[in-house]
Every structure is written in structure tokens, then in C-alpha cells.
Amino acid sequence: MRAGRGSRTAEHNALFRALESARPEGARLFGDPLARSFLTWPLWLVPWLAALPALGRLVPRLIDRRWPGVRSSVVARTRLIDDAIQASLREPIEQLIILGAGFDSRAYRLPGLHDVVVFEVDHPDTQARKRRVLRRVPGISAEYVRFVATDFNQRNLTSAMTAAGYCESARTFILWEGVTNYLTEDAVDATLRWCARAMPGSLLLFTYVHRDVLTRPDAFVGTRNLFAALEKAGEQLTFGLEPSRLPRFLDERGLSLERDVGAAEYRARYFGDAARAMRGHEFYRVALARVERPAA
Ligand SMILES: C[S@@+](CC[C@H](N)C(=O)[O-])C[C@H]1O[C@@H](n2cnc3c(N)ncnc32)[C@H](O)[C@@H]1O
């Protein structure tokens, strides 16, 4: 990330969510009315252009041509994660922690979170910008959200989360979306070990990239333009995992894998037949794991 400014990739995700939210209610995968508020020049112009009748379909098509698969992958996984959080509320959960929250607006838009303590954890630069925007949006109260500013690469979460009132003995859903791929291996390891100290039965949903995209990017569709955009943003990919090794990797850290799906699968789930024409970003994966009981 560029020092002193919020994450650019978080803003890209907000753009894709804003575009999806502008589609008719019966056709879109979710509605995120806040997403647009986080966009700065020139990105704020894009949903505005997409709202013009002649450009409505063209804008997403142009994005998909230049950065294949990224938009559709973010949109489908946003819905997948919304559904996973909603399902977890039935367990029920008492705390929701959003690690590397960026411009995720779930704390403000998902129903059923009234009795859940929500934490948003992020890099200080991104979080400061988010909080500035939230203060300006009428009708949004962030008072019940506990904000924790930290750098995963510099510090582990223990003291910051304890100071924010996190309770290790309460059932928790931890979301870590779009972040591991920007961190060091040590930071991912330390954060997963911290997650595994949550109450047994708690859930961790995180995303990661297939390790091969770091060493053989040309083997994956659309990585040339994507990597150029990431370099410009100062947010290059630094960490990935081999999916076949994930169950063991998590088990060694006290977590048991429940599900691991790639972009092609979650796009097919939510876009149906239209997903057949979607290419790119297949290296992007969503994993759901559960905190294991400590060995007796
Ligand atoms: C691609 S964005 C994802 C944001 C959000 N979770 C989403 O899915 O839209 C990456 C997020 O990771 C955060 N991040 C990146 N490196 C970080 C670090 N070293 N410490 C803390 N947060 C970091 C950024 O601030 C940003 O919010």
C-alpha cells in the first residue's frame, strides 16, 4: 500500500460493489448502498457513467475486458460471504470480526447483526479514510462498531483486540477477505494462529490466491493487466497457498477446513449459466474453516 493513503484495491472492490448495487433489484446479487460513497476521483465517475442508459452494460463489459474476471469474482464472493455470515447467525454468533475491512459495508447493511459485537480491523490509513466517509453519510451510525487500526505485517492482533473488548470465549465469525495475498508469510501465520484461539466452533472465512499465480502468472488468464494495476496501487501479491495443502496447513494452526472454492465455482453458483462465459481470476479462492477444540 502507498504510505499515507487508503488501500486502492479496497476502493476497486467498492467500485465493483457499487456497480452491482446499481442494477435492478431483481437482477443484482446484493445491494450495497454505501459502496459508492467510498469512491474517489476518477473512480466515482464510473457508476455515474454506468447509470447512463447507453453505457449501463458497456461499462462492466469494458472493465471485464481489461481486467478479466476480477469484477465478477468480487461480486460473486461478496454474495457468497453475505450468505455465509447470514447462515452463521443461526448458530448463533456473538462477535463478527472483519479483518482488513477496507470499504466492506456489511456492518451497516446486513440484517440480524443487532445483537452481534462487530469489530473492523484494518490498516490505519484505510481505516481513517473509511471513518471520515462514514461520518459524512447521513443515516449511518458506526457507533456500535469497534474499530481497530493495525498493520498485520508489523504487529499481532492480541493486545489490540483485547483492548477493543474482544472476548475469546464468545462464538465468533472472523472474515478476512481480500487480504492474505498482500501480507508476509509470517503475518498470515501469526494471524491464523490468533484466529485459532477463538472459542472452539467459531468460524474463519478467508480468501487466498493459488500459490502458482505468484510464480507463473502467465498460466492464468488476465494477470498481465491485473498485475500492472496492482503494481501501480503499490499492492502487489506477496502470499499464496497450494489448495491441496490447505487442509493440513490449517490443521497445523488449529483450524479445520470446511469448504474451499475457487472463483469459477462461486461464479457458477451465483451467476448460473452466464458464468460459463466468465474468464479470469480463477486463482482466487474462498475458504471456510472452523476453530478446532483443543486436544484433550
Ligand atoms: C483488497 S482490500 C480488501 C478490503 C475488503 N476486505 C474487501 O474485500 O473489500 C485489502 C485490504 O487489506 C488491508 N491491508 C493490506 N495490507 C495490510 C496490512 N499490512 N495491515 C493491515 N491491513 C492491510 C487494506 O487496508 C485493505 O483494506
The ligand as a Gaussian input file, in Angstrom:
#p B3LYP/6-31G(d) Opt

LIG

0 1
 C       -8.341000      -5.719000      -1.393000
 S       -8.645000      -4.794000       0.047000
 C       -9.948000      -5.786000       0.736000
 C      -10.882000      -4.950000       1.526000
 C      -12.170000      -5.664000       1.943000
 N      -11.904000      -6.749000       2.844000
 C      -12.894000      -6.147000       0.725000
 O      -12.943000      -7.356000       0.494000
 O      -13.392000      -5.314000       0.002000
 C       -7.253000      -5.157000       1.070000
 C       -7.418000      -4.657000       2.497000
 O       -6.309000      -5.135000       3.262000
 C       -5.819000      -4.094000       4.057000
 N       -4.391000      -4.356000       4.269000
 C       -3.444000      -4.588000       3.336000
 N       -2.251000      -4.760000       3.924000
 C       -2.455000      -4.623000       5.265000
 C       -1.613000      -4.692000       6.406000
 N       -0.305000      -4.927000       6.277000
 N       -2.177000      -4.497000       7.626000
 C       -3.492000      -4.247000       7.761000
 N       -4.350000      -4.188000       6.703000
 C       -3.823000      -4.365000       5.480000
 C       -6.055000      -2.833000       3.263000
 O       -6.083000      -1.688000       4.100000
 C       -7.410000      -3.138000       2.638000
 O       -8.460000      -2.727000       3.457000

